[in-house]
Amino acid sequence: MLYGSVLGGYVIRLAILTGVVMSVRPFDWFETVPFAMTLLVTHLGLLATETRYISASLAYPDLKPTSSKEIR
């Protein structure tokens, strides 16, 4: 279920990006190469951030940080 929802979210995100690119592609002000480079960098950054968050929450689901007041 988890993998299916992750894959579905990724496919939906790619479909939205494809729709945006196809809709603005005919305009003269749109340059494909700078847009593709920006999209690649930001999308990989987003995926790296999500991967770190998801792997940490799945690896340690019951561990919560404790404050110094609770230890005493």
PQR file with spaces between the fields and no chain letter, atoms N, CA, C, O and H, PARSE charges and radii, in Angstrom:
ATOM       1  N    MET     1       0.833   -1.168    0.000 -0.4000 1.5000
ATOM       2  CA   MET     1       0.000    0.000    0.000 -0.0000 2.0000
ATOM       3  C    MET     1       0.893    1.251    0.000  0.5500 1.7000
ATOM       4  O    MET     1       0.635    2.209   -0.730 -0.5500 1.4000
ATOM       5  N    LEU     2       1.931    1.227    0.818 -0.4000 1.5000
ATOM       6  CA   LEU     2       2.828    2.379    0.912 -0.0000 2.0000
ATOM       7  C    LEU     2       3.525    2.631   -0.416  0.5500 1.7000
ATOM       8  O    LEU     2       3.556    3.759   -0.908 -0.5500 1.4000
ATOM       9  H    LEU     2       2.141    0.449    1.411  0.4000 1.0000
ATOM      10  N    TYR     3       4.088    1.565   -0.995 -0.4000 1.5000
ATOM      11  CA   TYR     3       4.804    1.731   -2.259 -0.0000 2.0000
ATOM      12  C    TYR     3       3.864    2.164   -3.382  0.5500 1.7000
ATOM      13  O    TYR     3       4.247    2.951   -4.248 -0.5500 1.4000
ATOM      14  H    TYR     3       4.063    0.649   -0.595  0.4000 1.0000
ATOM      15  N    GLY     4       2.663    1.662   -3.366 -0.4000 1.5000
ATOM      16  CA   GLY     4       1.696    2.062   -4.383 -0.0000 2.0000
ATOM      17  C    GLY     4       1.325    3.532   -4.285  0.5500 1.7000
ATOM      18  O    GLY     4       1.190    4.217   -5.299 -0.5500 1.4000
ATOM      19  H    GLY     4       2.352    1.023   -2.663  0.4000 1.0000
ATOM      20  N    SER     5       1.162    4.012   -3.061 -0.4000 1.5000
ATOM      21  CA   SER     5       0.820    5.430   -2.896 -0.0000 2.0000
ATOM      22  C    SER     5       1.996    6.330   -3.256  0.5500 1.7000
ATOM      23  O    SER     5       1.803    7.410   -3.815 -0.5500 1.4000
ATOM      24  H    SER     5       1.272    3.455   -2.237  0.4000 1.0000
ATOM      25  N    VAL     6       3.214    5.892   -2.939 -0.4000 1.5000
ATOM      26  CA   VAL     6       4.396    6.680   -3.308 -0.0000 2.0000
ATOM      27  C    VAL     6       4.539    6.743   -4.825  0.5500 1.7000
ATOM      28  O    VAL     6       4.771    7.811   -5.392 -0.5500 1.4000
ATOM      29  H    VAL     6       3.371    5.014   -2.486  0.4000 1.0000
ATOM      30  N    LEU     7       4.401    5.608   -5.467 -0.4000 1.5000
ATOM      31  CA   LEU     7       4.500    5.572   -6.927 -0.0000 2.0000
ATOM      32  C    LEU     7       3.376    6.374   -7.576  0.5500 1.7000
ATOM      33  O    LEU     7       3.605    7.080   -8.558 -0.5500 1.4000
ATOM      34  H    LEU     7       4.212    4.740   -5.007  0.4000 1.0000
ATOM      35  N    GLY     8       2.174    6.270   -7.039 -0.4000 1.5000
ATOM      36  CA   GLY     8       1.055    7.037   -7.577 -0.0000 2.0000
ATOM      37  C    GLY     8       1.268    8.537   -7.448  0.5500 1.7000
ATOM      38  O    GLY     8       0.974    9.291   -8.375 -0.5500 1.4000
ATOM      39  H    GLY     8       1.988    5.696   -6.242  0.4000 1.0000
ATOM      40  N    GLY     9       1.780    8.972   -6.299 -0.4000 1.5000
ATOM      41  CA   GLY     9       2.071   10.393   -6.115 -0.0000 2.0000
ATOM      42  C    GLY     9       3.131   10.887   -7.067  0.5500 1.7000
ATOM      43  O    GLY     9       3.036   11.996   -7.591 -0.5500 1.4000
ATOM      44  H    GLY     9       2.019    8.360   -5.545  0.4000 1.0000
ATOM      45  N    TYR    10       4.142   10.069   -7.294 -0.4000 1.5000
ATOM      46  CA   TYR    10       5.213   10.438   -8.224 -0.0000 2.0000
ATOM      47  C    TYR    10       4.684   10.542   -9.650  0.5500 1.7000
ATOM      48  O    TYR    10       5.018   11.484  -10.369 -0.5500 1.4000
ATOM      49  H    TYR    10       4.220    9.167   -6.868  0.4000 1.0000
ATOM      50  N    VAL    11       3.866    9.587  -10.060 -0.4000 1.5000
ATOM      51  CA   VAL    11       3.309    9.600  -11.416 -0.0000 2.0000
ATOM      52  C    VAL    11       2.378   10.799  -11.601  0.5500 1.7000
ATOM      53  O    VAL    11       2.389   11.433  -12.657 -0.5500 1.4000
ATOM      54  H    VAL    11       3.595    8.822   -9.476  0.4000 1.0000
ATOM      55  N    ILE    12       1.584   11.109  -10.597 -0.4000 1.5000
ATOM      56  CA   ILE    12       0.696   12.273  -10.685 -0.0000 2.0000
ATOM      57  C    ILE    12       1.509   13.559  -10.791  0.5500 1.7000
ATOM      58  O    ILE    12       1.171   14.454  -11.566 -0.5500 1.4000
ATOM      59  H    ILE    12       1.575   10.595   -9.740  0.4000 1.0000
ATOM      60  N    ARG    13       2.586   13.647  -10.002 -0.4000 1.5000
ATOM      61  CA   ARG    13       3.450   14.828  -10.061 -0.0000 2.0000
ATOM      62  C    ARG    13       4.085   14.975  -11.444  0.5500 1.7000
ATOM      63  O    ARG    13       4.154   16.082  -11.979 -0.5500 1.4000
ATOM      64  H    ARG    13       2.860   12.920   -9.372  0.4000 1.0000
ATOM      65  N    LEU    14       4.542   13.878  -12.018 -0.4000 1.5000
ATOM      66  CA   LEU    14       5.116   13.936  -13.364 -0.0000 2.0000
ATOM      67  C    LEU    14       4.065   14.309  -14.411  0.5500 1.7000
ATOM      68  O    LEU    14       4.373   15.019  -15.368 -0.5500 1.4000
ATOM      69  H    LEU    14       4.486   12.979  -11.583  0.4000 1.0000
ATOM      70  N    ALA    15       2.849   13.845  -14.241 -0.4000 1.5000
ATOM      71  CA   ALA    15       1.782   14.193  -15.185 -0.0000 2.0000
ATOM      72  C    ALA    15       1.465   15.683  -15.121  0.5500 1.7000
ATOM      73  O    ALA    15       1.231   16.315  -16.151 -0.5500 1.4000
ATOM      74  H    ALA    15       2.598   13.268  -13.464  0.4000 1.0000
ATOM      75  N    ILE    16       1.457   16.239  -13.929 -0.4000 1.5000
ATOM      76  CA   ILE    16       1.207   17.676  -13.782 -0.0000 2.0000
ATOM      77  C    ILE    16       2.322   18.478  -14.439  0.5500 1.7000
ATOM      78  O    ILE    16       2.057   19.444  -15.155 -0.5500 1.4000
ATOM      79  H    ILE    16       1.647   15.726  -13.092  0.4000 1.0000
ATOM      80  N    LEU    17       3.566   18.082  -14.199 -0.4000 1.5000
ATOM      81  CA   LEU    17       4.696   18.787  -14.822 -0.0000 2.0000
ATOM      82  C    LEU    17       4.657   18.677  -16.339  0.5500 1.7000
ATOM      83  O    LEU    17       4.951   19.646  -17.039 -0.5500 1.4000
ATOM      84  H    LEU    17       3.781   17.298  -13.617  0.4000 1.0000
ATOM      85  N    THR    18       4.300   17.515  -16.849 -0.4000 1.5000
ATOM      86  CA   THR    18       4.188   17.336  -18.297 -0.0000 2.0000
ATOM      87  C    THR    18       3.092   18.228  -18.872  0.5500 1.7000
ATOM      88  O    THR    18       3.273   18.829  -19.931 -0.5500 1.4000
ATOM      89  H    THR    18       4.061   16.728  -16.281  0.4000 1.0000
ATOM      90  N    GLY    19       1.964   18.319  -18.184 -0.4000 1.5000
ATOM      91  CA   GLY    19       0.880   19.194  -18.638 -0.0000 2.0000
ATOM      92  C    GLY    19       1.291   20.658  -18.667  0.5500 1.7000
ATOM      93  O    GLY    19       0.936   21.390  -19.590 -0.5500 1.4000
ATOM      94  H    GLY    19       1.817   17.831  -17.323  0.4000 1.0000
ATOM      95  N    VAL    20       2.039   21.083  -17.657 -0.4000 1.5000
ATOM      96  CA   VAL    20       2.506   22.475  -17.621 -0.0000 2.0000
ATOM      97  C    VAL    20       3.469   22.745  -18.767  0.5500 1.7000
ATOM      98  O    VAL    20       3.360   23.771  -19.438 -0.5500 1.4000
ATOM      99  H    VAL    20       2.328   20.488  -16.907  0.4000 1.0000
ATOM     100  N    VAL    21       4.405   21.842  -18.995 -0.4000 1.5000
ATOM     101  CA   VAL    21       5.377   22.030  -20.081 -0.0000 2.0000
ATOM     102  C    VAL    21       4.683   22.056  -21.434  0.5500 1.7000
ATOM     103  O    VAL    21       5.009   22.890  -22.278 -0.5500 1.4000
ATOM     104  H    VAL    21       4.494   21.009  -18.450  0.4000 1.0000
ATOM     105  N    MET    22       3.748   21.170  -21.650 -0.4000 1.5000
ATOM     106  CA   MET    22       3.052   21.132  -22.936 -0.0000 2.0000
ATOM     107  C    MET    22       2.195   22.370  -23.170  0.5500 1.7000
ATOM     108  O    MET    22       1.995   22.788  -24.310 -0.5500 1.4000
ATOM     109  H    MET    22       3.483   20.492  -20.965  0.4000 1.0000
ATOM     110  N    SER    23       1.690   22.953  -22.089 -0.4000 1.5000
ATOM     111  CA   SER    23       0.837   24.133  -22.269 -0.0000 2.0000
ATOM     112  C    SER    23       1.638   25.405  -22.536  0.5500 1.7000
ATOM     113  O    SER    23       1.134   26.297  -23.218 -0.5500 1.4000
ATOM     114  H    SER    23       1.852   22.614  -21.162  0.4000 1.0000
ATOM     115  N    VAL    24       2.858   25.523  -22.029 -0.4000 1.5000
ATOM     116  CA   VAL    24       3.643   26.748  -22.242 -0.0000 2.0000
ATOM     117  C    VAL    24       4.709   26.581  -23.323  0.5500 1.7000
ATOM     118  O    VAL    24       5.392   27.546  -23.666 -0.5500 1.4000
ATOM     119  H    VAL    24       3.267   24.799  -21.475  0.4000 1.0000
ATOM     120  N    ARG    25       4.857   25.409  -23.848 -0.4000 1.5000
ATOM     121  CA   ARG    25       5.890   25.150  -24.851 -0.0000 2.0000
ATOM     122  C    ARG    25       5.757   25.982  -26.129  0.5500 1.7000
ATOM     123  O    ARG    25       6.784   26.395  -26.669 -0.5500 1.4000
ATOM     124  H    ARG    25       4.302   24.625  -23.569  0.4000 1.0000
ATOM     125  N    PRO    26       4.575   26.248  -26.634 -0.5600 1.5000
ATOM     126  CA   PRO    26       4.467   27.010  -27.889  0.2800 2.0000
ATOM     127  C    PRO    26       4.834   28.495  -27.771  0.5500 1.7000
ATOM     128  O    PRO    26       5.060   29.143  -28.793 -0.5500 1.4000
ATOM     129  N    PHE    27       4.899   29.043  -26.573 -0.4000 1.5000
ATOM     130  CA   PHE    27       5.194   30.467  -26.425 -0.0000 2.0000
ATOM     131  C    PHE    27       6.663   30.756  -26.708  0.5500 1.7000
ATOM     132  O    PHE    27       7.535   29.919  -26.473 -0.5500 1.4000
ATOM     133  H    PHE    27       4.716   28.517  -25.743  0.4000 1.0000
ATOM     134  N    ASP    28       6.921   31.975  -27.225 -0.4000 1.5000
ATOM     135  CA   ASP    28       8.288   32.355  -27.589 -0.0000 2.0000
ATOM     136  C    ASP    28       9.183   32.576  -26.372  0.5500 1.7000
ATOM     137  O    ASP    28      10.391   32.359  -26.457 -0.5500 1.4000
ATOM     138  H    ASP    28       6.213   32.654  -27.416  0.4000 1.0000
ATOM     139  N    TRP    29       8.626   32.996  -25.258 -0.4000 1.5000
ATOM     140  CA   TRP    29       9.438   33.306  -24.079 -0.0000 2.0000
ATOM     141  C    TRP    29       9.908   32.070  -23.333  0.5500 1.7000
ATOM     142  O    TRP    29      10.757   32.171  -22.448 -0.5500 1.4000
ATOM     143  H    TRP    29       7.644   33.172  -25.189  0.4000 1.0000
ATOM     144  N    PHE    30       9.371   30.903  -23.673 -0.4000 1.5000
ATOM     145  CA   PHE    30       9.707   29.666  -22.966 -0.0000 2.0000
ATOM     146  C    PHE    30      10.942   29.017  -23.574  0.5500 1.7000
ATOM     147  O    PHE    30      10.963   28.708  -24.766 -0.5500 1.4000
ATOM     148  H    PHE    30       8.681   30.820  -24.393  0.4000 1.0000
ATOM     149  N    GLU    31      11.968   28.812  -22.759 -0.4000 1.5000
ATOM     150  CA   GLU    31      13.180   28.121  -23.186 -0.0000 2.0000
ATOM     151  C    GLU    31      13.225   26.757  -22.506  0.5500 1.7000
ATOM     152  O    GLU    31      13.093   26.661  -21.286 -0.5500 1.4000
ATOM     153  H    GLU    31      11.951   29.063  -21.791  0.4000 1.0000
ATOM     154  N    THR    32      13.407   25.724  -23.282 -0.4000 1.5000
ATOM     155  CA   THR    32      13.326   24.361  -22.771 -0.0000 2.0000
ATOM     156  C    THR    32      14.515   23.982  -21.895  0.5500 1.7000
ATOM     157  O    THR    32      14.320   23.396  -20.830 -0.5500 1.4000
ATOM     158  H    THR    32      13.515   25.801  -24.273  0.4000 1.0000
ATOM     159  N    VAL    33      15.733   24.298  -22.307 -0.4000 1.5000
ATOM     160  CA   VAL    33      16.935   23.840  -21.585 -0.0000 2.0000
ATOM     161  C    VAL    33      17.023   24.441  -20.181  0.5500 1.7000
ATOM     162  O    VAL    33      17.206   23.678  -19.233 -0.5500 1.4000
ATOM     163  H    VAL    33      15.892   24.774  -23.171  0.4000 1.0000
ATOM     164  N    PRO    34      16.905   25.764  -19.984 -0.5600 1.5000
ATOM     165  CA   PRO    34      16.957   26.283  -18.610  0.2800 2.0000
ATOM     166  C    PRO    34      15.824   25.744  -17.731  0.5500 1.7000
ATOM     167  O    PRO    34      16.019   25.476  -16.546 -0.5500 1.4000
ATOM     168  N    PHE    35      14.649   25.591  -18.325 -0.4000 1.5000
ATOM     169  CA   PHE    35      13.527   25.049  -17.562 -0.0000 2.0000
ATOM     170  C    PHE    35      13.804   23.613  -17.145  0.5500 1.7000
ATOM     171  O    PHE    35      13.536   23.241  -16.002 -0.5500 1.4000
ATOM     172  H    PHE    35      14.490   25.809  -19.288  0.4000 1.0000
ATOM     173  N    ALA    36      14.332   22.807  -18.044 -0.4000 1.5000
ATOM     174  CA   ALA    36      14.631   21.408  -17.736 -0.0000 2.0000
ATOM     175  C    ALA    36      15.704   21.299  -16.651  0.5500 1.7000
ATOM     176  O    ALA    36      15.602   20.451  -15.765 -0.5500 1.4000
ATOM     177  H    ALA    36      14.549   23.109  -18.972  0.4000 1.0000
ATOM     178  N    MET    37      16.725   22.148  -16.713 -0.4000 1.5000
ATOM     179  CA   MET    37      17.774   22.117  -15.682 -0.0000 2.0000
ATOM     180  C    MET    37      17.219   22.520  -14.322  0.5500 1.7000
ATOM     181  O    MET    37      17.531   21.883  -13.315 -0.5500 1.4000
ATOM     182  H    MET    37      16.807   22.838  -17.433  0.4000 1.0000
ATOM     183  N    THR    38      16.414   23.555  -14.279 -0.4000 1.5000
ATOM     184  CA   THR    38      15.797   23.984  -13.029 -0.0000 2.0000
ATOM     185  C    THR    38      14.865   22.921  -12.482  0.5500 1.7000
ATOM     186  O    THR    38      14.868   22.643  -11.283 -0.5500 1.4000
ATOM     187  H    THR    38      16.161   24.072  -15.096  0.4000 1.0000
ATOM     188  N    LEU    39      14.090   22.341  -13.333 -0.4000 1.5000
ATOM     189  CA   LEU    39      13.156   21.293  -12.929 -0.0000 2.0000
ATOM     190  C    LEU    39      13.893   20.076  -12.393  0.5500 1.7000
ATOM     191  O    LEU    39      13.474   19.492  -11.394 -0.5500 1.4000
ATOM     192  H    LEU    39      14.088   22.566  -14.308  0.4000 1.0000
ATOM     193  N    LEU    40      14.971   19.689  -13.035 -0.4000 1.5000
ATOM     194  CA   LEU    40      15.742   18.533  -12.599 -0.0000 2.0000
ATOM     195  C    LEU    40      16.336   18.752  -11.209  0.5500 1.7000
ATOM     196  O    LEU    40      16.225   17.885  -10.342 -0.5500 1.4000
ATOM     197  H    LEU    40      15.311   20.164  -13.847  0.4000 1.0000
ATOM     198  N    VAL    41      16.959   19.897  -10.996 -0.4000 1.5000
ATOM     199  CA   VAL    41      17.597   20.184   -9.711 -0.0000 2.0000
ATOM     200  C    VAL    41      16.562   20.268   -8.591  0.5500 1.7000
ATOM     201  O    VAL    41      16.755   19.676   -7.528 -0.5500 1.4000
ATOM     202  H    VAL    41      17.049   20.601  -11.700  0.4000 1.0000
ATOM     203  N    THR    42      15.481   20.986   -8.812 -0.4000 1.5000
ATOM     204  CA   THR    42      14.483   21.140   -7.751 -0.0000 2.0000
ATOM     205  C    THR    42      13.730   19.835   -7.483  0.5500 1.7000
ATOM     206  O    THR    42      13.394   19.545   -6.335 -0.5500 1.4000
ATOM     207  H    THR    42      15.324   21.466   -9.675  0.4000 1.0000
ATOM     208  N    HIS    43      13.466   19.061   -8.505 -0.4000 1.5000
ATOM     209  CA   HIS    43      12.744   17.809   -8.312 -0.0000 2.0000
ATOM     210  C    HIS    43      13.613   16.796   -7.563  0.5500 1.7000
ATOM     211  O    HIS    43      13.119   16.098   -6.678 -0.5500 1.4000
ATOM     212  H    HIS    43      13.739   19.297   -9.437  0.4000 1.0000
ATOM     213  N    LEU    44      14.885   16.709   -7.904 -0.4000 1.5000
ATOM     214  CA   LEU    44      15.780   15.804   -7.186 -0.0000 2.0000
ATOM     215  C    LEU    44      15.974   16.251   -5.741  0.5500 1.7000
ATOM     216  O    LEU    44      16.073   15.416   -4.841 -0.5500 1.4000
ATOM     217  H    LEU    44      15.287   17.275   -8.624  0.4000 1.0000
ATOM     218  N    GLY    45      16.029   17.547   -5.516 -0.4000 1.5000
ATOM     219  CA   GLY    45      16.118   18.045   -4.136 -0.0000 2.0000
ATOM     220  C    GLY    45      14.889   17.696   -3.325  0.5500 1.7000
ATOM     221  O    GLY    45      14.998   17.310   -2.162 -0.5500 1.4000
ATOM     222  H    GLY    45      15.948   18.225   -6.247  0.4000 1.0000
ATOM     223  N    LEU    46      13.723   17.829   -3.928 -0.4000 1.5000
ATOM     224  CA   LEU    46      12.485   17.464   -3.249 -0.0000 2.0000
ATOM     225  C    LEU    46      12.441   15.978   -2.937  0.5500 1.7000
ATOM     226  O    LEU    46      12.043   15.585   -1.841 -0.5500 1.4000
ATOM     227  H    LEU    46      13.634   18.143   -4.873  0.4000 1.0000
ATOM     228  N    LEU    47      12.846   15.152   -3.888 -0.4000 1.5000
ATOM     229  CA   LEU    47      12.853   13.705   -3.665 -0.0000 2.0000
ATOM     230  C    LEU    47      13.842   13.317   -2.570  0.5500 1.7000
ATOM     231  O    LEU    47      13.545   12.440   -1.758 -0.5500 1.4000
ATOM     232  H    LEU    47      13.170   15.471   -4.778  0.4000 1.0000
ATOM     233  N    ALA    48      15.005   13.948   -2.532 -0.4000 1.5000
ATOM     234  CA   ALA    48      15.993   13.647   -1.493 -0.0000 2.0000
ATOM     235  C    ALA    48      15.460   14.026   -0.117  0.5500 1.7000
ATOM     236  O    ALA    48      15.646   13.284    0.847 -0.5500 1.4000
ATOM     237  H    ALA    48      15.247   14.660   -3.192  0.4000 1.0000
ATOM     238  N    THR    49      14.806   15.166   -0.023 -0.4000 1.5000
ATOM     239  CA   THR    49      14.231   15.601    1.252 -0.0000 2.0000
ATOM     240  C    THR    49      13.126   14.650    1.700  0.5500 1.7000
ATOM     241  O    THR    49      13.074   14.260    2.866 -0.5500 1.4000
ATOM     242  H    THR    49      14.655   15.768   -0.807  0.4000 1.0000
ATOM     243  N    GLU    50      12.253   14.281    0.787 -0.4000 1.5000
ATOM     244  CA   GLU    50      11.175   13.360    1.133 -0.0000 2.0000
ATOM     245  C    GLU    50      11.721   11.987    1.521  0.5500 1.7000
ATOM     246  O    GLU    50      11.206   11.352    2.442 -0.5500 1.4000
ATOM     247  H    GLU    50      12.295   14.597   -0.160  0.4000 1.0000
ATOM     248  N    THR    51      12.742   11.535    0.838 -0.4000 1.5000
ATOM     249  CA   THR    51      13.323   10.224    1.143 -0.0000 2.0000
ATOM     250  C    THR    51      13.902   10.199    2.544  0.5500 1.7000
ATOM     251  O    THR    51      13.703    9.231    3.277 -0.5500 1.4000
ATOM     252  H    THR    51      13.161   12.051    0.090  0.4000 1.0000
ATOM     253  N    ARG    52      14.613   11.244    2.928 -0.4000 1.5000
ATOM     254  CA   ARG    52      15.171   11.306    4.278 -0.0000 2.0000
ATOM     255  C    ARG    52      14.069   11.302    5.324  0.5500 1.7000
ATOM     256  O    ARG    52      14.175   10.601    6.331 -0.5500 1.4000
ATOM     257  H    ARG    52      14.774   12.031    2.333  0.4000 1.0000
ATOM     258  N    TYR    53      13.029   12.062    5.106 -0.4000 1.5000
ATOM     259  CA   TYR    53      11.932   12.143    6.072 -0.0000 2.0000
ATOM     260  C    TYR    53      11.191   10.812    6.181  0.5500 1.7000
ATOM     261  O    TYR    53      10.920   10.334    7.283 -0.5500 1.4000
ATOM     262  H    TYR    53      12.943   12.631    4.288  0.4000 1.0000
ATOM     263  N    ILE    54      10.867   10.223    5.046 -0.4000 1.5000
ATOM     264  CA   ILE    54      10.120    8.965    5.045 -0.0000 2.0000
ATOM     265  C    ILE    54      10.949    7.841    5.650  0.5500 1.7000
ATOM     266  O    ILE    54      10.427    7.064    6.450 -0.5500 1.4000
ATOM     267  H    ILE    54      11.087   10.611    4.151  0.4000 1.0000
ATOM     268  N    SER    55      12.223    7.733    5.293 -0.4000 1.5000
ATOM     269  CA   SER    55      13.035    6.640    5.820 -0.0000 2.0000
ATOM     270  C    SER    55      13.241    6.787    7.319  0.5500 1.7000
ATOM     271  O    SER    55      13.295    5.780    8.025 -0.5500 1.4000
ATOM     272  H    SER    55      12.647    8.364    4.644  0.4000 1.0000
ATOM     273  N    ALA    56      13.356    7.999    7.822 -0.4000 1.5000
ATOM     274  CA   ALA    56      13.508    8.194    9.266 -0.0000 2.0000
ATOM     275  C    ALA    56      12.218    7.846    9.998  0.5500 1.7000
ATOM     276  O    ALA    56      12.263    7.230   11.063 -0.5500 1.4000
ATOM     277  H    ALA    56      13.312    8.816    7.248  0.4000 1.0000
ATOM     278  N    SER    57      11.082    8.226    9.452 -0.4000 1.5000
ATOM     279  CA   SER    57       9.822    7.946   10.144 -0.0000 2.0000
ATOM     280  C    SER    57       9.441    6.466   10.051  0.5500 1.7000
ATOM     281  O    SER    57       8.754    5.959   10.938 -0.5500 1.4000
ATOM     282  H    SER    57      11.045    8.726    8.587  0.4000 1.0000
ATOM     283  N    LEU    58       9.867    5.769    9.005 -0.4000 1.5000
ATOM     284  CA   LEU    58       9.581    4.344    8.907 -0.0000 2.0000
ATOM     285  C    LEU    58      10.551    3.511    9.735  0.5500 1.7000
ATOM     286  O    LEU    58      10.179    2.459   10.253 -0.5500 1.4000
ATOM     287  H    LEU    58      10.426    6.181    8.285  0.4000 1.0000
ATOM     288  N    ALA    59      11.784    3.971    9.863 -0.4000 1.5000
ATOM     289  CA   ALA    59      12.778    3.208   10.608 -0.0000 2.0000
ATOM     290  C    ALA    59      12.540    3.287   12.112  0.5500 1.7000
ATOM     291  O    ALA    59      12.765    2.310   12.827 -0.5500 1.4000
ATOM     292  H    ALA    59      12.087    4.826    9.442  0.4000 1.0000
ATOM     293  N    TYR    60      12.089    4.432   12.593 -0.4000 1.5000
ATOM     294  CA   TYR    60      11.899    4.633   14.025 -0.0000 2.0000
ATOM     295  C    TYR    60      10.505    5.173   14.318  0.5500 1.7000
ATOM     296  O    TYR    60      10.382    6.310   14.773 -0.5500 1.4000
ATOM     297  H    TYR    60      11.906    5.226   12.013  0.4000 1.0000
ATOM     298  N    PRO    61       9.459    4.405   14.076 -0.5600 1.5000
ATOM     299  CA   PRO    61       8.105    4.950   14.222  0.2800 2.0000
ATOM     300  C    PRO    61       7.706    5.251   15.668  0.5500 1.7000
ATOM     301  O    PRO    61       6.906    6.155   15.907 -0.5500 1.4000
ATOM     302  N    ASP    62       8.254    4.503   16.641 -0.4000 1.5000
ATOM     303  CA   ASP    62       7.832    4.696   18.026 -0.0000 2.0000
ATOM     304  C    ASP    62       8.780    5.559   18.845  0.5500 1.7000
ATOM     305  O    ASP    62       8.471    5.893   19.988 -0.5500 1.4000
ATOM     306  H    ASP    62       8.905    3.768   16.447  0.4000 1.0000
ATOM     307  N    LEU    63       9.903    5.918   18.296 -0.4000 1.5000
ATOM     308  CA   LEU    63      10.859    6.729   19.040 -0.0000 2.0000
ATOM     309  C    LEU    63      10.541    8.208   18.870  0.5500 1.7000
ATOM     310  O    LEU    63      10.390    8.706   17.755 -0.5500 1.4000
ATOM     311  H    LEU    63      10.154    5.646   17.367  0.4000 1.0000
ATOM     312  N    LYS    64      10.445    8.876   19.973 -0.4000 1.5000
ATOM     313  CA   LYS    64      10.213   10.315   19.946 -0.0000 2.0000
ATOM     314  C    LYS    64      11.340   10.990   20.710  0.5500 1.7000
ATOM     315  O    LYS    64      11.817   10.447   21.706 -0.5500 1.4000
ATOM     316  H    LYS    64      10.567    8.471   20.879  0.4000 1.0000
ATOM     317  N    PRO    65      11.773   12.158   20.267 -0.5600 1.5000
ATOM     318  CA   PRO    65      12.816   12.853   21.017  0.2800 2.0000
ATOM     319  C    PRO    65      12.303   13.261   22.395  0.5500 1.7000
ATOM     320  O    PRO    65      11.157   13.686   22.541 -0.5500 1.4000
ATOM     321  N    THR    66      13.145   13.131   23.382 -0.4000 1.5000
ATOM     322  CA   THR    66      12.766   13.533   24.735 -0.0000 2.0000
ATOM     323  C    THR    66      13.466   14.834   25.084  0.5500 1.7000
ATOM     324  O    THR    66      14.585   15.094   24.639 -0.5500 1.4000
ATOM     325  H    THR    66      14.076   12.786   23.264  0.4000 1.0000
ATOM     326  N    SER    67      12.808   15.629   25.867 -0.4000 1.5000
ATOM     327  CA   SER    67      13.412   16.883   26.291 -0.0000 2.0000
ATOM     328  C    SER    67      14.259   16.619   27.536  0.5500 1.7000
ATOM     329  O    SER    67      14.135   15.572   28.170 -0.5500 1.4000
ATOM     330  H    SER    67      11.900   15.419   26.229  0.4000 1.0000
ATOM     331  N    SER    68      15.099   17.554   27.869 -0.4000 1.5000
ATOM     332  CA   SER    68      15.979   17.378   29.035 -0.0000 2.0000
ATOM     333  C    SER    68      15.162   17.399   30.332  0.5500 1.7000
ATOM     334  O    SER    68      15.617   16.855   31.338 -0.5500 1.4000
ATOM     335  H    SER    68      15.200   18.405   27.354  0.4000 1.0000
ATOM     336  N    LYS    69      13.987   18.002   30.338 -0.4000 1.5000
ATOM     337  CA   LYS    69      13.140   18.039   31.529 -0.0000 2.0000
ATOM     338  C    LYS    69      12.579   16.643   31.848  0.5500 1.7000
ATOM     339  O    LYS    69      12.417   16.290   33.016 -0.5500 1.4000
ATOM     340  H    LYS    69      13.618   18.443   29.521  0.4000 1.0000
ATOM     341  N    GLU    70      12.285   15.853   30.805 -0.4000 1.5000
ATOM     342  CA   GLU    70      11.720   14.529   31.019 -0.0000 2.0000
ATOM     343  C    GLU    70      12.758   13.553   31.549  0.5500 1.7000
ATOM     344  O    GLU    70      12.394   12.595   32.231 -0.5500 1.4000
ATOM     345  H    GLU    70      12.416   16.139   29.856  0.4000 1.0000
ATOM     346  N    ILE    71      14.021   13.760   31.264 -0.4000 1.5000
ATOM     347  CA   ILE    71      15.066   12.838   31.680 -0.0000 2.0000
ATOM     348  C    ILE    71      15.310   12.952   33.187  0.5500 1.7000
ATOM     349  O    ILE    71      15.577   11.946   33.844 -0.5500 1.4000
ATOM     350  H    ILE    71      14.317   14.538   30.710  0.4000 1.0000
ATOM     351  N    ARG    72      15.223   14.139   33.730 -0.4000 1.5000
ATOM     352  CA   ARG    72      15.485   14.351   35.154 -0.0000 2.0000
ATOM     353  C    ARG    72      14.371   13.818   35.936  0.5500 1.7000
ATOM     354  O    ARG    72      14.389   13.892   37.164 -0.5500 1.4000
ATOM     355  H    ARG    72      15.006   14.957   33.196  0.4000 1.0000
